[in-house]
Amino acid sequence: MNEGRSFAFYALAAFFGLYVLFLYGPMIVIFILSFQGPTGGLTFPLVGVSLHWFYRLWEGNGIVDITGAFKRSLELGIVVMILTVVLSLSAGLAFRKRFLGANLLFYVAIASLIVPSIVTSLGIALEFRMLDDFLKANAPDWIADSLTTTMGMFTSGLGAHLTWTLPFGLLVMFAIFNRFDSRYEEAARDLGATPWQTLRHVVLPIVLPSVIGVGLFGFTLSWDEIARSSQAMGEHNTLPMELQALTTTVTTPDIYALGTSTTAVSFAVIAVALGAIAILRARQARHGSDAGQA
């Protein structure tokens, strides 16, 4: 006999609905207001519906250097993604065997997760300022005279972002390799495969969905990062930094169009990653079925 839902069920369901609305409501509001008409403002009601503010945004007539900030964030996010994948995968493979100082290295690698982001940013900026002073005092004159600062997007900025993305990648790869069945590798070696062939044709195909997930972590965390970028990025702002700087000065829906555009990029990257994982799993299932029939 089916029993009706209790009052507690509906109360919890309503609470969860309010929580979801609180979580995603601001994003939905920004998305809607970004489609204001040419005479629309920053609040409801909508005055027409158009793509006017998106055109204005990307033509450079609204927010200054939005194209440059977008390209810088995209380039930095791609580099951070690649380095996060390579370093996390390499560390995951290395930590499968015990070695001296493994525990210390692990805790040092993930320590940045518990350090306040602004402190990390300030520390990296201080390190590079000290490096600037050292080079200006000790480097040859042709270097010291031309040196402005070593801080930049792909120096201090890249390091700041890696302190955020790399620990997540490491934790994911450690979890994957902790439950990895080494009998697959043993079978490959028994069939005459070299260590490189075993890695390429056995290990990587199995962990590839997780590697894609690590890449997704790397890109999206870098794309949205602002606290660790605030002191370490150097002369040029990334897109989130531009967005923060404009929140107190922009009085048109340009800023909403920018927020919608950045969110769309994040969702596009997630969709591509999920699609790639689904394709890989389908291929693995098909190959497993073919092997079983053989």
C-alpha positions as CSV (number, residue, x, y, z in Angstrom):
1,M,0.0,0.0,0.0
2,N,1.4,3.4,-1.0
3,E,1.5,6.0,1.8
4,G,1.1,9.7,1.1
5,R,4.0,12.1,1.5
6,S,4.6,13.4,5.0
7,F,4.6,17.1,5.8
8,A,8.3,16.9,6.5
9,F,8.9,15.9,2.9
10,Y,7.1,18.9,1.5
11,A,8.8,21.2,4.0
12,L,12.2,20.0,3.0
13,A,11.3,20.1,-0.7
14,A,10.2,23.7,-0.3
15,F,13.4,24.5,1.6
16,F,15.5,22.9,-1.2
17,G,13.6,24.9,-3.8
18,L,14.3,28.2,-2.0
19,Y,17.9,27.2,-1.7
20,V,18.2,26.6,-5.4
21,L,16.4,29.8,-6.2
22,F,18.8,31.7,-3.8
23,L,21.8,30.0,-5.5
24,Y,20.9,30.5,-9.1
25,G,18.4,33.4,-8.9
26,P,21.0,36.2,-9.3
27,M,22.5,34.5,-12.3
28,I,19.1,34.1,-13.9
29,V,18.3,37.8,-13.2
30,I,21.5,38.9,-14.8
31,F,20.9,36.7,-17.8
32,I,17.4,38.2,-18.4
33,L,18.5,41.8,-17.9
34,S,21.4,41.5,-20.3
35,F,18.8,41.3,-23.1
36,Q,17.4,44.7,-22.3
37,G,16.5,47.0,-25.2
38,P,18.7,49.9,-26.2
39,T,16.9,52.2,-23.8
40,G,16.8,49.7,-21.0
41,G,18.4,50.0,-17.6
42,L,19.9,47.9,-14.8
43,T,16.6,46.9,-13.2
44,F,13.2,45.5,-14.2
45,P,11.0,45.8,-16.1
46,L,12.6,45.1,-19.4
47,V,12.4,47.9,-21.9
48,G,12.2,45.8,-25.1
49,V,14.3,42.7,-25.9
50,S,17.4,42.8,-28.0
51,L,21.1,41.9,-28.3
52,H,22.0,45.6,-28.3
53,W,24.3,45.4,-25.2
54,F,26.1,42.4,-26.5
55,Y,26.9,44.2,-29.8
56,R,27.9,47.3,-27.8
57,L,30.1,45.2,-25.5
58,W,32.1,43.4,-28.2
59,E,32.4,46.4,-30.5
60,G,34.2,48.1,-27.6
61,N,31.8,51.0,-27.4
62,G,30.8,50.1,-23.8
63,I,33.3,48.5,-21.6
64,V,36.9,49.4,-22.4
65,D,39.3,46.6,-23.7
66,I,36.8,43.8,-23.1
67,T,38.2,41.9,-26.0
68,G,41.7,42.1,-24.6
69,A,40.6,41.0,-21.2
70,F,38.6,38.1,-22.7
71,K,41.6,36.9,-24.7
72,R,44.0,37.2,-21.7
73,S,41.6,35.1,-19.5
74,L,41.2,32.6,-22.3
75,E,44.9,32.2,-23.0
76,L,45.7,32.0,-19.3
77,G,42.9,29.5,-18.7
78,I,44.2,27.2,-21.5
79,V,47.8,27.3,-20.2
80,V,46.6,26.6,-16.7
81,M,44.5,23.7,-17.9
82,I,47.3,22.1,-19.7
83,L,49.8,22.5,-16.9
84,T,47.3,21.3,-14.3
85,V,46.6,18.1,-16.4
86,V,50.2,17.3,-17.0
87,L,51.4,17.9,-13.5
88,S,48.4,16.2,-11.8
89,L,48.7,13.1,-14.1
90,S,52.5,13.0,-13.5
91,A,52.1,13.3,-9.8
92,G,49.3,10.7,-9.7
93,L,51.6,8.2,-11.5
94,A,54.6,9.1,-9.3
95,F,52.7,8.7,-6.0
96,R,51.6,5.1,-6.9
97,K,54.9,4.0,-5.4
98,R,56.2,5.1,-2.0
99,F,59.3,7.4,-1.9
100,L,61.1,9.4,0.7
101,G,59.2,12.6,1.6
102,A,56.0,11.6,-0.2
103,N,53.7,12.6,2.6
104,L,55.5,16.0,3.1
105,L,55.3,16.7,-0.6
106,F,51.6,15.9,-0.7
107,Y,50.7,18.2,2.2
108,V,52.8,21.0,0.8
109,A,51.1,20.6,-2.6
110,I,47.6,20.9,-1.2
111,A,48.4,23.4,1.6
112,S,47.3,26.3,-0.6
113,L,43.7,25.1,-0.4
114,I,43.5,26.2,3.3
115,V,45.5,29.4,2.9
116,P,43.3,32.5,2.3
117,S,43.5,33.4,-1.4
118,I,44.4,37.0,-0.8
119,V,47.3,36.0,1.4
120,T,48.6,33.7,-1.4
121,S,48.3,36.5,-3.9
122,L,50.1,39.0,-1.7
123,G,52.9,36.4,-1.0
124,I,53.4,35.7,-4.7
125,A,53.5,39.5,-5.5
126,L,56.0,40.0,-2.7
127,E,58.3,37.2,-4.1
128,F,58.3,38.8,-7.5
129,R,59.0,42.3,-6.2
130,M,61.9,40.9,-4.3
131,L,63.1,39.2,-7.5
132,D,62.8,42.6,-9.3
133,D,64.9,44.2,-6.7
134,F,67.5,41.4,-6.9
135,L,67.8,41.6,-10.7
136,K,68.0,45.4,-10.7
137,A,70.8,45.2,-8.2
138,N,72.8,42.3,-9.5
139,A,71.9,41.7,-13.2
140,P,74.0,43.2,-16.0
141,D,73.2,46.8,-16.9
142,W,71.5,45.9,-20.2
143,I,69.1,43.8,-18.2
144,A,68.7,46.0,-15.1
145,D,68.1,49.1,-17.2
146,S,65.4,47.6,-19.3
147,L,63.7,45.6,-16.6
148,T,60.3,47.0,-15.4
149,T,59.0,44.0,-13.5
150,T,59.0,40.3,-13.7
151,M,55.4,40.2,-12.7
152,G,53.0,39.3,-15.5
153,M,50.2,37.0,-16.6
154,F,52.4,34.1,-17.4
155,T,54.8,34.5,-14.5
156,S,53.3,35.5,-11.2
157,G,49.7,35.3,-12.5
158,L,50.3,31.7,-13.8
159,G,51.8,30.7,-10.5
160,A,48.9,32.2,-8.5
161,H,46.4,30.3,-10.6
162,L,48.3,27.0,-10.3
163,T,48.2,27.3,-6.5
164,W,44.5,27.1,-6.8
165,T,43.9,24.6,-9.6
166,L,46.7,22.1,-9.0
167,P,45.6,20.9,-5.6
168,F,42.2,20.0,-7.0
169,G,43.8,18.1,-9.9
170,L,46.1,16.2,-7.6
171,L,43.3,15.1,-5.3
172,V,41.3,13.8,-8.3
173,M,44.2,11.9,-9.8
174,F,45.3,10.4,-6.4
175,A,41.7,9.2,-5.9
176,I,41.6,7.6,-9.3
177,F,45.0,5.9,-9.0
178,N,44.3,4.6,-5.5
179,R,41.5,2.4,-6.9
180,F,43.3,1.7,-10.2
181,D,43.5,-2.1,-10.9
182,S,47.2,-2.8,-11.6
183,R,46.3,-6.2,-13.2
184,Y,45.6,-4.4,-16.4
185,E,49.3,-3.2,-16.5
186,E,50.5,-6.7,-15.6
187,A,48.5,-8.2,-18.4
188,A,50.0,-5.7,-20.9
189,R,53.5,-6.4,-19.7
190,D,52.9,-10.1,-20.0
191,L,51.9,-9.6,-23.6
192,G,55.2,-7.8,-24.2
193,A,54.2,-4.1,-23.9
194,T,56.9,-1.6,-23.0
195,P,56.3,0.8,-20.1
196,W,55.5,3.6,-22.5
197,Q,53.1,1.3,-24.5
198,T,51.4,0.3,-21.3
199,L,50.9,3.9,-20.3
200,R,49.7,5.0,-23.7
201,H,47.4,2.1,-24.6
202,V,46.2,0.8,-21.2
203,V,46.5,3.4,-18.4
204,L,45.7,6.6,-20.2
205,P,42.5,5.3,-21.9
206,I,41.2,4.1,-18.6
207,V,41.9,7.3,-16.7
208,L,41.2,9.7,-19.6
209,P,37.6,10.7,-18.4
210,S,39.2,11.8,-15.1
211,V,42.0,13.6,-17.0
212,I,39.3,15.5,-18.9
213,G,37.6,16.3,-15.6
214,V,40.9,17.7,-14.2
215,G,41.3,19.8,-17.3
216,L,37.8,21.1,-16.7
217,F,38.7,22.0,-13.2
218,G,41.8,23.7,-14.3
219,F,40.2,25.9,-16.9
220,T,37.0,26.9,-15.1
221,L,38.8,27.7,-11.8
222,S,41.3,29.8,-13.7
223,W,38.6,31.5,-15.8
224,D,36.7,32.7,-12.7
225,E,39.6,33.3,-10.4
226,I,39.9,36.9,-9.0
227,A,41.2,36.8,-5.4
228,R,44.6,35.2,-6.3
229,S,44.8,37.4,-9.4
230,S,44.2,40.6,-7.6
231,Q,47.8,41.2,-6.5
232,A,49.8,38.9,-8.8
233,M,48.6,39.6,-12.3
234,G,50.8,42.6,-13.1
235,E,49.8,45.4,-15.4
236,H,46.9,43.7,-17.3
237,N,43.5,42.7,-15.8
238,T,41.8,39.4,-16.5
239,L,38.1,39.3,-17.3
240,P,36.9,38.7,-13.7
241,M,39.1,41.6,-12.5
242,E,37.6,43.9,-15.2
243,L,34.1,42.7,-14.1
244,Q,34.8,43.5,-10.5
245,A,36.3,46.9,-11.3
246,L,33.2,47.8,-13.3
247,T,30.6,46.9,-10.8
248,T,30.7,50.4,-9.2
249,T,31.1,52.5,-12.4
250,V,29.0,50.9,-15.2
251,T,25.4,52.2,-15.3
252,T,24.1,50.3,-18.3
253,P,23.4,46.6,-19.0
254,D,26.9,46.3,-20.5
255,I,28.0,44.6,-17.3
256,Y,25.1,42.1,-17.5
257,A,26.0,41.3,-21.0
258,L,29.6,40.7,-19.8
259,G,28.4,38.4,-17.0
260,T,26.2,36.4,-19.4
261,S,29.1,36.0,-21.8
262,T,31.6,34.8,-19.2
263,T,29.0,32.4,-17.8
264,A,28.3,31.1,-21.3
265,V,31.9,30.3,-21.8
266,S,32.0,28.3,-18.6
267,F,28.9,26.3,-19.6
268,A,30.4,25.7,-23.0
269,V,33.6,24.3,-21.6
270,I,31.6,22.1,-19.2
271,A,29.4,20.8,-22.1
272,V,32.5,20.0,-24.2
273,A,34.1,18.1,-21.3
274,L,30.9,16.2,-20.5
275,G,30.5,15.3,-24.2
276,A,34.0,14.1,-24.5
277,I,33.6,11.9,-21.4
278,A,30.3,10.5,-22.7
279,I,32.0,9.6,-26.1
280,L,34.9,8.0,-24.3
281,R,32.7,5.9,-22.1
282,A,30.6,4.8,-25.1
283,R,33.8,3.8,-27.0
284,Q,35.0,1.8,-24.0
285,A,31.7,0.1,-23.6
286,R,31.6,-0.8,-27.3
287,H,35.2,-2.1,-27.2
288,G,34.4,-4.1,-24.1
289,S,31.4,-5.6,-25.8
290,D,33.4,-6.5,-28.9
291,A,36.1,-8.1,-26.8
292,G,33.5,-10.2,-24.9
293,Q,32.0,-11.4,-28.2
294,A,35.4,-12.4,-29.4
